[in-house]
């Protein structure tokens, strides 16, 4: 039995808009984790990134005919969901007997709607995908279990949508092991200019889950509120693998908030210094979870930039977002980060629910006051 994890066909201009020449292919770190774990469990799983391979619709059809896959999993995000559904249709037309699985943030939050909008899809995975996808592969290969026994899926049964009991989050991230970068062509992924100063650069994840409840964010919905970290031994094994096999010069952590467990970050930084790996890194953090001593230790270990979700220059908007931070805390964190010698990237959302033109201008003026080296502005859309 053969399985494929697929990045859907999405035009480059849809991903990056008028900045498409500055953007690169987005490293499918989620697909890589699922594929690597599935292979460890004995299954033949491959990854197809249609963008990197330059596949149009006809090219994908030929790729699928040649592979003759039994199960295809496709990642589904809200802003490109229509392209995912179109890719799913191509898969089903080309391989009518394939079991088609969708996963990711959009499928997790709207599983039944996803199945209704994508009639070619058979199963939706809700939440973290590694163990659930392996169970689907076992069901397809062995026929010893029914879909009703698989936790964390929504599926079709005689035109009825069936929602199984949820699957808990993966408590021990070390169980997933190291991602196998040989499944991809990592040299073909170009990080966004805001993510690194030195190339080659690779994304990495040290933790899953988020204990906070920001109303605009899906992190805790997909990965749960309980924060789970990889062991430092596994994390450093992954970093050394990127350095030794793929000549990594920098890494960028994609954790929602890297500094939540201060002791873990301190031990990470000290170990980076002691082992003299000599790699640059950057991360996301909350303004209420940094102090000068921690920031200085991060800088000493090779951190060059910290990303903060500022979101708004209006106290009432921060309350409405359940951000649990104040403008005073933001100013202090930005000041401390500068004192530590680190660059800052700030994220803002303009035109939040309840805001008028004056409040939007407040956020713009606040961004000018903070004067981060990089500021990114978003609109509140799915």
Number of C-alpha atoms within 10 A of each C-alpha: 13 15 22 22 21 21 21 25 21 18 14 16 12 12 16 13 11 11 10 13 10 11 18 18 15 17 19 17 16 16 26 22 18 24 27 23 24 23 14 14 12 9 18 15 21 21 21 21 20 18 17 17 12 10 17 14 14 10 13 21 19 14 16 18 13 9 14 17 21 18 22 24 25 24 22 23 18 16 13 17 19 16 18 23 23 16 23 25 18 18 24 18 13 17 20 13 13 18 21 22 25 30 26 22 21 22 26 25 17 14 24 19 12 22 22 13 13 19 14 21 25 17 25 27 27 27 24 23 26 20 20 20 23 20 18 21 22 15 16 17 14 9 10 8 13 10 19 14 12 20 19 21 28 27 22 18 11 7 8 8 17 16 17 16 13 14 17 12 19 17 13 11 16 15 10 17 16 17 19 16 16 11 14 17 12 15 12 13 18 18 22 13 11 14 21 21 17 14 14 19 27 25 19 19 18 19 21 26 20 23 13 16 16 17 10 14 12 16 19 19 16 21 20 20 16 13 16 19 19 19 15 16 11 15 20 18 14 18 19 16 17 20 20 10 11 16 14 19 19 24 27 20 18 17 20 21 24 24 21 18 13 14 11 14 17 18 12 19 19 15 15 18 17 10 9 11 16 13 19 20 26 27 23 20 18 22 26 15 15 18 15 15 12 19 23 18 18 26 22 16 23 20 23 19 26 22 23 22 19 24 21 26 23 17 14 14 18 19 13 14 19 14 20 15 16 19 16 10 15 19 16 15 21 23 13 19 23 16 13 20 16 20 19 21 21 21 18 20 20 21 18 20 10 9 13 12 9 9 19 18 15 16 21 17 13 17 21 11 10 15 14 18 12 12 18 14 13 12 10 11 9 8
